[in-house]
Amino acid sequence: MLFEFTLEFFKTQHQFNQRESDWGFTSFMLLSELYDTNKGYLVNDRVVIEADVAVRKVIDYWTYDSKKETGYVGLKNQGATCYMNSLLQTQYHIPYFRKAVYHMPTTENDMPSGSIPLALQSLFYKLQYSDTSVATKELTKSFGWDTYDSFMQHDVQELNRVLCEKLEDKMKGTVVEGTIQKLFEGHHMNYIECINVDFKSTRKESFYDLQLDVKGCRDVYASFDKYVEVERLEGDNKYHAEEHGLQDAKKGVLFIDFPPVLQLQLKRFEYDFMRDTMVKINDRYEFPLELDLDRENGKYLSPDADRSVRNLYTLHSVLVHSGGVHGGHYYAFIRPTLSDQWYKFDDERVTKEDMKRALEEQYGGEEELPQTNPGFNNAPFKFTKYSNAYMLVYIRESDKDKIICDVDEKDIAEHLRIRLKKEQEEKEDKRRYKAQAHLYTIIKVARDEDLKEQIGREIYFDLVDHDKVHSFRIQKQMPFNLFKVLITFCLSLLTDHAQLCLLKDKAVVANIIRF
């Protein structure tokens, strides 16, 4: 609820929420001013006070619950790992990829900090079933990163390639072998074709992602046009065509096939030779919700391409960089089920967003501020938008039912479920212990035996080493007489070895303390 109070020159406002339910004035006026009829505040012995009250739905990030509001949870930032978090959320929300990760062979003897597959399985499991944001420390440790690495922003494209290569290697010889290639691998053909003689050289290459130019291109289609643009080799740059010698030729690239999941890296960062430094390209660059790579009779396809495959793609994720070349913040807009509902994954926080926010507002370019004095011929003020897309993920329409598949607990190894459920229980116990800590106190009891054992051997201020005596966690409200009974009973048990073994049972101890 927003409350606004106005009294001519005095104006104040306050937004009420769960944490700030009370509010008072911070400035006052003299009664003599209020009573002064020349001021106009008091008319016919009456003063009029206006209050505007508006009820608005405003996100209170202190109490915001991502899981409750969206059904998804975020990832904790270790210092400068937001770029990694946006990439991991994108990969997690490709269910076919997540299912393959779950099916990678790991054992209960593996440690997540030393195994990338297990660390990724653990991370994905927690993203799927946890109610709160998930830490990534085990995964970064499995990369071999130390604390310093976590505070350095790495190259997103390089991280993506290294992670895919590691997983691809670990999947060899398993039931999920070849999953990375099936999802992300496409092929293009580099060719050089002579103009005046019958000679053509071709070379097939694979790719997991494509780097597209942003500078000089208005949209994704313009980037693909530039990607397959034909270069003329003539004059001093003629091509040596084996037995034909130097020849005029044309050089270019055409695509043999595209992958089911198409990852497009937008070249927002490039080297400026004039300034001798790296710069960020904030130019406006549009990308469609649906991408047709069969357009204009398959202009991007090679003669060897399978024309029966329809290369129509729908946008799944938009990874955004906000800031400059030397730093900034990364987050991702994702629609996990390819519905109209988009979600913003910004480290620990996940919010619902509309399509305009995910697409148009991430094009970059300049934005014009509305004129404050429209009657005057003032030049409009424009400012550069430093938040813009740097990576796009598209899913092929004909493959989306296979890729956006169901993933449930039966896809997760039993040892992993047991391990992570135990971790969750221990975490919940710690949380409950911490929440109830103010109700309890620790009392340490030194017996005669403890004093006799230490006197004459070492000197302590209280004649006893308090780290070695018995301690009891009891409720602060427990009467002292009841505490004496508890101590007598517990210490009597400690004299009998058999009873001591019994005391180690947490359930028995809990019953004793409750008593």
Contacts in CASP RR format, 6 or more apart in sequence:
PFRMAT RR
TARGET T0000
AUTHOR 0000-0000-0000
METHOD contacts of the structure
MODEL  1
MLFEFTLEFFKTQHQFNQRESDWGFTSFMLLSELYDTNKGYLVNDRVVIE
ADVAVRKVIDYWTYDSKKETGYVGLKNQGATCYMNSLLQTQYHIPYFRKA
VYHMPTTENDMPSGSIPLALQSLFYKLQYSDTSVATKELTKSFGWDTYDS
FMQHDVQELNRVLCEKLEDKMKGTVVEGTIQKLFEGHHMNYIECINVDFK
STRKESFYDLQLDVKGCRDVYASFDKYVEVERLEGDNKYHAEEHGLQDAK
KGVLFIDFPPVLQLQLKRFEYDFMRDTMVKINDRYEFPLELDLDRENGKY
LSPDADRSVRNLYTLHSVLVHSGGVHGGHYYAFIRPTLSDQWYKFDDERV
TKEDMKRALEEQYGGEEELPQTNPGFNNAPFKFTKYSNAYMLVYIRESDK
DKIICDVDEKDIAEHLRIRLKKEQEEKEDKRRYKAQAHLYTIIKVARDED
LKEQIGREIYFDLVDHDKVHSFRIQKQMPFNLFKVLITFCLSLLTDHAQL
CLLKDKAVVANIIRF
1 15 0 8 1.000
1 16 0 8 1.000
1 53 0 8 1.000
1 54 0 8 1.000
1 55 0 8 1.000
1 56 0 8 1.000
2 13 0 8 1.000
2 14 0 8 1.000
2 15 0 8 1.000
2 16 0 8 1.000
2 52 0 8 1.000
2 53 0 8 1.000
2 54 0 8 1.000
2 55 0 8 1.000
2 56 0 8 1.000
3 13 0 8 1.000
3 14 0 8 1.000
3 15 0 8 1.000
3 16 0 8 1.000
3 23 0 8 1.000
3 51 0 8 1.000
3 52 0 8 1.000
3 53 0 8 1.000
4 11 0 8 1.000
4 12 0 8 1.000
4 13 0 8 1.000
4 51 0 8 1.000
4 52 0 8 1.000
4 53 0 8 1.000
4 54 0 8 1.000
5 11 0 8 1.000
5 12 0 8 1.000
5 13 0 8 1.000
5 25 0 8 1.000
5 49 0 8 1.000
5 50 0 8 1.000
5 51 0 8 1.000
6 50 0 8 1.000
6 52 0 8 1.000
7 29 0 8 1.000
7 41 0 8 1.000
7 49 0 8 1.000
7 50 0 8 1.000
8 41 0 8 1.000
10 27 0 8 1.000
10 29 0 8 1.000
12 25 0 8 1.000
12 26 0 8 1.000
12 27 0 8 1.000
14 20 0 8 1.000
14 23 0 8 1.000
14 24 0 8 1.000
15 58 0 8 1.000
16 23 0 8 1.000
17 58 0 8 1.000
17 60 0 8 1.000
18 60 0 8 1.000
18 63 0 8 1.000
19 60 0 8 1.000
19 62 0 8 1.000
19 63 0 8 1.000
33 39 0 8 1.000
33 41 0 8 1.000
34 41 0 8 1.000
34 42 0 8 1.000
34 47 0 8 1.000
35 42 0 8 1.000
36 42 0 8 1.000
41 47 0 8 1.000
59 351 0 8 1.000
61 349 0 8 1.000
64 349 0 8 1.000
66 72 0 8 1.000
66 73 0 8 1.000
66 74 0 8 1.000
66 133 0 8 1.000
66 348 0 8 1.000
66 349 0 8 1.000
66 350 0 8 1.000
66 351 0 8 1.000
67 73 0 8 1.000
67 130 0 8 1.000
67 131 0 8 1.000
67 132 0 8 1.000
69 350 0 8 1.000
69 351 0 8 1.000
69 352 0 8 1.000
70 343 0 8 1.000
70 350 0 8 1.000
70 351 0 8 1.000
70 352 0 8 1.000
71 350 0 8 1.000
72 127 0 8 1.000
72 336 0 8 1.000
72 343 0 8 1.000
72 345 0 8 1.000
72 350 0 8 1.000
73 126 0 8 1.000
73 127 0 8 1.000
73 130 0 8 1.000
73 131 0 8 1.000
73 132 0 8 1.000
73 133 0 8 1.000
73 134 0 8 1.000
73 350 0 8 1.000
74 85 0 8 1.000
74 89 0 8 1.000
74 127 0 8 1.000
74 133 0 8 1.000
74 134 0 8 1.000
74 345 0 8 1.000
74 347 0 8 1.000
74 348 0 8 1.000
74 349 0 8 1.000
74 350 0 8 1.000
75 85 0 8 1.000
75 88 0 8 1.000
75 89 0 8 1.000
75 127 0 8 1.000
75 133 0 8 1.000
75 134 0 8 1.000
75 135 0 8 1.000
75 136 0 8 1.000
75 345 0 8 1.000
75 347 0 8 1.000
75 348 0 8 1.000
76 133 0 8 1.000
76 134 0 8 1.000
76 135 0 8 1.000
76 136 0 8 1.000
76 347 0 8 1.000
76 348 0 8 1.000
77 85 0 8 1.000
77 347 0 8 1.000
77 348 0 8 1.000
78 136 0 8 1.000
78 137 0 8 1.000
78 140 0 8 1.000
78 150 0 8 1.000
78 151 0 8 1.000
79 150 0 8 1.000
79 151 0 8 1.000
80 150 0 8 1.000
80 151 0 8 1.000
80 152 0 8 1.000
80 153 0 8 1.000
81 136 0 8 1.000
81 140 0 8 1.000
81 150 0 8 1.000
82 329 0 8 1.000
82 330 0 8 1.000
82 331 0 8 1.000
82 346 0 8 1.000
82 347 0 8 1.000
83 153 0 8 1.000
83 154 0 8 1.000
83 156 0 8 1.000
83 159 0 8 1.000
83 321 0 8 1.000
83 330 0 8 1.000
84 136 0 8 1.000
84 140 0 8 1.000
84 154 0 8 1.000
84 156 0 8 1.000
84 159 0 8 1.000
85 136 0 8 1.000
85 330 0 8 1.000
85 345 0 8 1.000
85 347 0 8 1.000
86 156 0 8 1.000
86 319 0 8 1.000
86 320 0 8 1.000
86 330 0 8 1.000
86 331 0 8 1.000
86 332 0 8 1.000
86 345 0 8 1.000
87 156 0 8 1.000
87 159 0 8 1.000
87 160 0 8 1.000
87 319 0 8 1.000
87 332 0 8 1.000
87 391 0 8 1.000
88 123 0 8 1.000
88 136 0 8 1.000
88 139 0 8 1.000
89 127 0 8 1.000
89 332 0 8 1.000
89 334 0 8 1.000
89 345 0 8 1.000
90 316 0 8 1.000
90 317 0 8 1.000
90 319 0 8 1.000
90 332 0 8 1.000
90 334 0 8 1.000
90 393 0 8 1.000
91 97 0 8 1.000
91 98 0 8 1.000
92 98 0 8 1.000
92 123 0 8 1.000
92 124 0 8 1.000
92 127 0 8 1.000
93 316 0 8 1.000
93 317 0 8 1.000
93 334 0 8 1.000
93 336 0 8 1.000
94 183 0 8 1.000
94 261 0 8 1.000
94 316 0 8 1.000
94 393 0 8 1.000
94 395 0 8 1.000
94 403 0 8 1.000
95 403 0 8 1.000
95 404 0 8 1.000
95 405 0 8 1.000
95 406 0 8 1.000
95 407 0 8 1.000
96 179 0 8 1.000
96 183 0 8 1.000
96 402 0 8 1.000
96 403 0 8 1.000
96 404 0 8 1.000
96 405 0 8 1.000
97 179 0 8 1.000
97 183 0 8 1.000
97 261 0 8 1.000
98 124 0 8 1.000
98 128 0 8 1.000
98 407 0 8 1.000
99 405 0 8 1.000
99 407 0 8 1.000
99 411 0 8 1.000
100 171 0 8 1.000
100 176 0 8 1.000
100 179 0 8 1.000
101 117 0 8 1.000
101 120 0 8 1.000
101 121 0 8 1.000
101 124 0 8 1.000
101 167 0 8 1.000
102 121 0 8 1.000
102 124 0 8 1.000
102 125 0 8 1.000
102 407 0 8 1.000
102 411 0 8 1.000
102 412 0 8 1.000
102 413 0 8 1.000
102 416 0 8 1.000
103 174 0 8 1.000
103 175 0 8 1.000
103 176 0 8 1.000
103 411 0 8 1.000
104 117 0 8 1.000
104 121 0 8 1.000
104 167 0 8 1.000
104 170 0 8 1.000
104 171 0 8 1.000
104 174 0 8 1.000
104 176 0 8 1.000
105 117 0 8 1.000
105 174 0 8 1.000
106 115 0 8 1.000
106 117 0 8 1.000
106 118 0 8 1.000
106 121 0 8 1.000
106 413 0 8 1.000
106 415 0 8 1.000
106 416 0 8 1.000
107 415 0 8 1.000
108 415 0 8 1.000
108 418 0 8 1.000
108 419 0 8 1.000
110 118 0 8 1.000
111 118 0 8 1.000
112 118 0 8 1.000
112 119 0 8 1.000
112 122 0 8 1.000
112 138 0 8 1.000
112 139 0 8 1.000
112 141 0 8 1.000
112 142 0 8 1.000
113 119 0 8 1.000
113 138 0 8 1.000
113 141 0 8 1.000
113 142 0 8 1.000
114 141 0 8 1.000
114 142 0 8 1.000
115 142 0 8 1.000
116 139 0 8 1.000
116 142 0 8 1.000
116 143 0 8 1.000
116 163 0 8 1.000
116 166 0 8 1.000
116 167 0 8 1.000
116 170 0 8 1.000
117 167 0 8 1.000
117 170 0 8 1.000
118 142 0 8 1.000
118 416 0 8 1.000
119 138 0 8 1.000
119 139 0 8 1.000
119 141 0 8 1.000
119 142 0 8 1.000
120 139 0 8 1.000
120 167 0 8 1.000
121 412 0 8 1.000
121 413 0 8 1.000
121 416 0 8 1.000
122 138 0 8 1.000
122 416 0 8 1.000
122 419 0 8 1.000
122 420 0 8 1.000
123 134 0 8 1.000
123 136 0 8 1.000
123 138 0 8 1.000
123 139 0 8 1.000
125 412 0 8 1.000
125 416 0 8 1.000
125 417 0 8 1.000
125 420 0 8 1.000
126 134 0 8 1.000
126 420 0 8 1.000
127 134 0 8 1.000
128 407 0 8 1.000
129 420 0 8 1.000
130 424 0 8 1.000
133 347 0 8 1.000
133 348 0 8 1.000
140 149 0 8 1.000
140 150 0 8 1.000
143 149 0 8 1.000
153 327 0 8 1.000
153 328 0 8 1.000
156 265 0 8 1.000
156 319 0 8 1.000
156 330 0 8 1.000
156 390 0 8 1.000
156 391 0 8 1.000
157 209 0 8 1.000
157 211 0 8 1.000
157 265 0 8 1.000
157 391 0 8 1.000
160 208 0 8 1.000
160 209 0 8 1.000
160 263 0 8 1.000
161 208 0 8 1.000
161 209 0 8 1.000
164 180 0 8 1.000
164 184 0 8 1.000
164 208 0 8 1.000
167 180 0 8 1.000
168 178 0 8 1.000
168 180 0 8 1.000
168 181 0 8 1.000
171 177 0 8 1.000
171 178 0 8 1.000
171 179 0 8 1.000
171 180 0 8 1.000
180 208 0 8 1.000
182 260 0 8 1.000
183 259 0 8 1.000
183 260 0 8 1.000
183 261 0 8 1.000
183 403 0 8 1.000
184 208 0 8 1.000
184 209 0 8 1.000
184 259 0 8 1.000
184 261 0 8 1.000
184 263 0 8 1.000
185 206 0 8 1.000
185 207 0 8 1.000
185 208 0 8 1.000
185 259 0 8 1.000
186 206 0 8 1.000
186 207 0 8 1.000
186 208 0 8 1.000
186 255 0 8 1.000
186 256 0 8 1.000
186 257 0 8 1.000
186 258 0 8 1.000
186 259 0 8 1.000
187 204 0 8 1.000
187 205 0 8 1.000
187 206 0 8 1.000
187 207 0 8 1.000
187 255 0 8 1.000
187 256 0 8 1.000
187 257 0 8 1.000
188 204 0 8 1.000
188 205 0 8 1.000
188 207 0 8 1.000
188 253 0 8 1.000
188 254 0 8 1.000
188 255 0 8 1.000
188 256 0 8 1.000
188 302 0 8 1.000
189 202 0 8 1.000
189 203 0 8 1.000
189 204 0 8 1.000
189 205 0 8 1.000
189 253 0 8 1.000
189 254 0 8 1.000
189 255 0 8 1.000
189 256 0 8 1.000
189 302 0 8 1.000
189 304 0 8 1.000
190 202 0 8 1.000
190 203 0 8 1.000
190 205 0 8 1.000
190 251 0 8 1.000
190 252 0 8 1.000
190 253 0 8 1.000
191 200 0 8 1.000
191 201 0 8 1.000
191 202 0 8 1.000
191 203 0 8 1.000
191 251 0 8 1.000
191 252 0 8 1.000
191 253 0 8 1.000
191 254 0 8 1.000
191 302 0 8 1.000
192 200 0 8 1.000
192 201 0 8 1.000
192 233 0 8 1.000
192 239 0 8 1.000
192 249 0 8 1.000
192 250 0 8 1.000
192 251 0 8 1.000
192 252 0 8 1.000
193 199 0 8 1.000
193 200 0 8 1.000
193 201 0 8 1.000
193 249 0 8 1.000
193 250 0 8 1.000
193 251 0 8 1.000
194 200 0 8 1.000
194 239 0 8 1.000
194 241 0 8 1.000
194 244 0 8 1.000
194 247 0 8 1.000
194 248 0 8 1.000
194 249 0 8 1.000
195 247 0 8 1.000
195 248 0 8 1.000
195 249 0 8 1.000
195 250 0 8 1.000
196 247 0 8 1.000
196 248 0 8 1.000
197 241 0 8 1.000
197 244 0 8 1.000
197 247 0 8 1.000
199 241 0 8 1.000
199 242 0 8 1.000
199 244 0 8 1.000
199 247 0 8 1.000
201 241 0 8 1.000
204 256 0 8 1.000
208 259 0 8 1.000
208 263 0 8 1.000
209 263 0 8 1.000
209 264 0 8 1.000
209 265 0 8 1.000
210 227 0 8 1.000
210 262 0 8 1.000
210 263 0 8 1.000
210 264 0 8 1.000
210 265 0 8 1.000
211 265 0 8 1.000
211 267 0 8 1.000
212 220 0 8 1.000
212 223 0 8 1.000
212 224 0 8 1.000
212 227 0 8 1.000
212 264 0 8 1.000
212 265 0 8 1.000
212 266 0 8 1.000
212 267 0 8 1.000
213 223 0 8 1.000
213 226 0 8 1.000
213 227 0 8 1.000
213 267 0 8 1.000
214 223 0 8 1.000
214 266 0 8 1.000
214 267 0 8 1.000
214 268 0 8 1.000
214 281 0 8 1.000
214 283 0 8 1.000
214 285 0 8 1.000
215 267 0 8 1.000
215 270 0 8 1.000
215 281 0 8 1.000
215 283 0 8 1.000
216 222 0 8 1.000
216 283 0 8 1.000
217 223 0 8 1.000
217 226 0 8 1.000
217 285 0 8 1.000
218 284 0 8 1.000
218 285 0 8 1.000
218 286 0 8 1.000
219 285 0 8 1.000
219 286 0 8 1.000
219 287 0 8 1.000
219 288 0 8 1.000
220 264 0 8 1.000
220 285 0 8 1.000
220 286 0 8 1.000
220 287 0 8 1.000
220 288 0 8 1.000
220 291 0 8 1.000
220 392 0 8 1.000
221 295 0 8 1.000
224 293 0 8 1.000
224 300 0 8 1.000
225 299 0 8 1.000
227 253 0 8 1.000
227 300 0 8 1.000
228 252 0 8 1.000
228 253 0 8 1.000
228 254 0 8 1.000
228 255 0 8 1.000
228 299 0 8 1.000
228 300 0 8 1.000
229 252 0 8 1.000
230 250 0 8 1.000
230 251 0 8 1.000
230 252 0 8 1.000
231 250 0 8 1.000
231 251 0 8 1.000
231 252 0 8 1.000
232 248 0 8 1.000
232 249 0 8 1.000
232 250 0 8 1.000
232 251 0 8 1.000
233 239 0 8 1.000
233 248 0 8 1.000
233 249 0 8 1.000
233 250 0 8 1.000
233 251 0 8 1.000
234 248 0 8 1.000
234 249 0 8 1.000
235 248 0 8 1.000
238 246 0 8 1.000
238 247 0 8 1.000
238 248 0 8 1.000
238 249 0 8 1.000
239 246 0 8 1.000
239 247 0 8 1.000
239 248 0 8 1.000
239 249 0 8 1.000
239 251 0 8 1.000
240 246 0 8 1.000
240 247 0 8 1.000
241 247 0 8 1.000
241 249 0 8 1.000
254 300 0 8 1.000
254 301 0 8 1.000
254 302 0 8 1.000
254 303 0 8 1.000
254 305 0 8 1.000
255 293 0 8 1.000
255 300 0 8 1.000
255 301 0 8 1.000
255 302 0 8 1.000
255 305 0 8 1.000
256 301 0 8 1.000
256 302 0 8 1.000
256 304 0 8 1.000
256 305 0 8 1.000
257 305 0 8 1.000
257 306 0 8 1.000
257 309 0 8 1.000
258 293 0 8 1.000
258 311 0 8 1.000
258 313 0 8 1.000
258 396 0 8 1.000
259 396 0 8 1.000
260 395 0 8 1.000
260 396 0 8 1.000
260 399 0 8 1.000
260 402 0 8 1.000
260 403 0 8 1.000
261 316 0 8 1.000
261 393 0 8 1.000
261 394 0 8 1.000
261 395 0 8 1.000
261 396 0 8 1.000
261 403 0 8 1.000
262 291 0 8 1.000
262 313 0 8 1.000
262 393 0 8 1.000
262 394 0 8 1.000
262 395 0 8 1.000
262 396 0 8 1.000
263 391 0 8 1.000
263 392 0 8 1.000
263 393 0 8 1.000
264 391 0 8 1.000
264 392 0 8 1.000
264 393 0 8 1.000
264 394 0 8 1.000
265 390 0 8 1.000
265 391 0 8 1.000
266 285 0 8 1.000
266 389 0 8 1.000
266 390 0 8 1.000
266 391 0 8 1.000
266 392 0 8 1.000
267 281 0 8 1.000
268 280 0 8 1.000
268 281 0 8 1.000
268 282 0 8 1.000
268 321 0 8 1.000
268 388 0 8 1.000
268 390 0 8 1.000
269 278 0 8 1.000
269 279 0 8 1.000
269 280 0 8 1.000
269 281 0 8 1.000
269 325 0 8 1.000
270 278 0 8 1.000
270 279 0 8 1.000
270 281 0 8 1.000
271 277 0 8 1.000
271 278 0 8 1.000
271 279 0 8 1.000
272 278 0 8 1.000
272 279 0 8 1.000
277 325 0 8 1.000
278 325 0 8 1.000
279 325 0 8 1.000
280 321 0 8 1.000
280 323 0 8 1.000
280 324 0 8 1.000
280 325 0 8 1.000
280 386 0 8 1.000
282 364 0 8 1.000
282 365 0 8 1.000
282 384 0 8 1.000
282 385 0 8 1.000
282 386 0 8 1.000
282 388 0 8 1.000
283 364 0 8 1.000
283 365 0 8 1.000
284 363 0 8 1.000
284 364 0 8 1.000
284 365 0 8 1.000
284 366 0 8 1.000
285 363 0 8 1.000
285 364 0 8 1.000
285 365 0 8 1.000
285 388 0 8 1.000
285 389 0 8 1.000
286 363 0 8 1.000
287 315 0 8 1.000
287 318 0 8 1.000
287 359 0 8 1.000
287 363 0 8 1.000
287 389 0 8 1.000
287 392 0 8 1.000
288 315 0 8 1.000
289 314 0 8 1.000
289 315 0 8 1.000
289 355 0 8 1.000
289 359 0 8 1.000
290 312 0 8 1.000
290 313 0 8 1.000
290 314 0 8 1.000
290 315 0 8 1.000
291 312 0 8 1.000
291 313 0 8 1.000
291 314 0 8 1.000
291 315 0 8 1.000
291 394 0 8 1.000
292 311 0 8 1.000
292 312 0 8 1.000
292 313 0 8 1.000
293 300 0 8 1.000
293 311 0 8 1.000
293 312 0 8 1.000
293 313 0 8 1.000
294 301 0 8 1.000
294 310 0 8 1.000
294 311 0 8 1.000
294 312 0 8 1.000
298 307 0 8 1.000
301 307 0 8 1.000
301 311 0 8 1.000
309 398 0 8 1.000
310 396 0 8 1.000
310 397 0 8 1.000
310 398 0 8 1.000
311 396 0 8 1.000
312 396 0 8 1.000
312 397 0 8 1.000
312 398 0 8 1.000
313 394 0 8 1.000
313 395 0 8 1.000
313 396 0 8 1.000
313 397 0 8 1.000
314 338 0 8 1.000
314 394 0 8 1.000
314 395 0 8 1.000
314 397 0 8 1.000
314 400 0 8 1.000
315 335 0 8 1.000
315 359 0 8 1.000
315 392 0 8 1.000
315 393 0 8 1.000
315 394 0 8 1.000
316 334 0 8 1.000
316 335 0 8 1.000
316 338 0 8 1.000
316 393 0 8 1.000
316 394 0 8 1.000
316 395 0 8 1.000
317 332 0 8 1.000
317 333 0 8 1.000
317 334 0 8 1.000
317 335 0 8 1.000
317 391 0 8 1.000
317 392 0 8 1.000
317 393 0 8 1.000
318 332 0 8 1.000
318 333 0 8 1.000
318 334 0 8 1.000
318 358 0 8 1.000
318 359 0 8 1.000
318 362 0 8 1.000
318 389 0 8 1.000
318 391 0 8 1.000
318 392 0 8 1.000
318 393 0 8 1.000
319 330 0 8 1.000
319 331 0 8 1.000
319 332 0 8 1.000
319 389 0 8 1.000
319 390 0 8 1.000
319 391 0 8 1.000
319 392 0 8 1.000
319 393 0 8 1.000
320 330 0 8 1.000
320 331 0 8 1.000
320 332 0 8 1.000
320 333 0 8 1.000
320 362 0 8 1.000
320 387 0 8 1.000
320 388 0 8 1.000
320 389 0 8 1.000
320 390 0 8 1.000
321 328 0 8 1.000
321 329 0 8 1.000
321 330 0 8 1.000
321 387 0 8 1.000
321 388 0 8 1.000
321 390 0 8 1.000
322 328 0 8 1.000
322 329 0 8 1.000
322 330 0 8 1.000
322 331 0 8 1.000
322 386 0 8 1.000
322 387 0 8 1.000
323 329 0 8 1.000
323 386 0 8 1.000
323 387 0 8 1.000
324 386 0 8 1.000
331 344 0 8 1.000
331 345 0 8 1.000
331 346 0 8 1.000
331 347 0 8 1.000
332 344 0 8 1.000
332 345 0 8 1.000
333 342 0 8 1.000
333 343 0 8 1.000
333 344 0 8 1.000
333 345 0 8 1.000
333 353 0 8 1.000
333 357 0 8 1.000
333 358 0 8 1.000
333 362 0 8 1.000
334 342 0 8 1.000
334 343 0 8 1.000
334 345 0 8 1.000
335 341 0 8 1.000
335 342 0 8 1.000
335 343 0 8 1.000
335 358 0 8 1.000
336 343 0 8 1.000
336 404 0 8 1.000
337 404 0 8 1.000
338 395 0 8 1.000
338 400 0 8 1.000
338 404 0 8 1.000
340 355 0 8 1.000
341 352 0 8 1.000
342 352 0 8 1.000
342 353 0 8 1.000
342 354 0 8 1.000
342 355 0 8 1.000
342 357 0 8 1.000
342 358 0 8 1.000
343 350 0 8 1.000
343 351 0 8 1.000
343 352 0 8 1.000
343 353 0 8 1.000
344 350 0 8 1.000
344 351 0 8 1.000
344 352 0 8 1.000
344 353 0 8 1.000
344 357 0 8 1.000
344 358 0 8 1.000
361 387 0 8 1.000
362 387 0 8 1.000
362 388 0 8 1.000
362 389 0 8 1.000
363 385 0 8 1.000
363 388 0 8 1.000
363 389 0 8 1.000
364 385 0 8 1.000
364 387 0 8 1.000
364 388 0 8 1.000
364 389 0 8 1.000
365 384 0 8 1.000
365 385 0 8 1.000
365 388 0 8 1.000
366 382 0 8 1.000
366 383 0 8 1.000
366 384 0 8 1.000
366 385 0 8 1.000
367 382 0 8 1.000
367 383 0 8 1.000
367 385 0 8 1.000
368 380 0 8 1.000
368 381 0 8 1.000
368 382 0 8 1.000
369 380 0 8 1.000
369 381 0 8 1.000
369 382 0 8 1.000
369 383 0 8 1.000
371 378 0 8 1.000
371 380 0 8 1.000
395 403 0 8 1.000
395 404 0 8 1.000
409 417 0 8 1.000
439 475 0 8 1.000
439 476 0 8 1.000
439 477 0 8 1.000
440 473 0 8 1.000
440 474 0 8 1.000
440 475 0 8 1.000
440 476 0 8 1.000
441 473 0 8 1.000
441 474 0 8 1.000
441 475 0 8 1.000
441 476 0 8 1.000
442 471 0 8 1.000
442 472 0 8 1.000
442 473 0 8 1.000
443 471 0 8 1.000
443 472 0 8 1.000
443 474 0 8 1.000
443 483 0 8 1.000
444 466 0 8 1.000
444 469 0 8 1.000
444 470 0 8 1.000
444 471 0 8 1.000
444 472 0 8 1.000
445 469 0 8 1.000
445 470 0 8 1.000
445 471 0 8 1.000
445 472 0 8 1.000
445 487 0 8 1.000
445 491 0 8 1.000
446 462 0 8 1.000
446 464 0 8 1.000
446 466 0 8 1.000
446 469 0 8 1.000
447 469 0 8 1.000
447 470 0 8 1.000
447 491 0 8 1.000
450 464 0 8 1.000
450 468 0 8 1.000
450 469 0 8 1.000
451 463 0 8 1.000
451 464 0 8 1.000
454 460 0 8 1.000
454 463 0 8 1.000
454 464 0 8 1.000
454 465 0 8 1.000
455 463 0 8 1.000
458 465 0 8 1.000
470 490 0 8 1.000
470 491 0 8 1.000
470 494 0 8 1.000
472 486 0 8 1.000
472 487 0 8 1.000
472 490 0 8 1.000
472 513 0 8 1.000
473 513 0 8 1.000
474 483 0 8 1.000
474 486 0 8 1.000
474 513 0 8 1.000
478 486 0 8 1.000
486 512 0 8 1.000
486 513 0 8 1.000
486 515 0 8 1.000
489 512 0 8 1.000
490 503 0 8 1.000
490 512 0 8 1.000
493 499 0 8 1.000
493 500 0 8 1.000
493 502 0 8 1.000
493 503 0 8 1.000
494 500 0 8 1.000
494 503 0 8 1.000
502 508 0 8 1.000
503 509 0 8 1.000
END
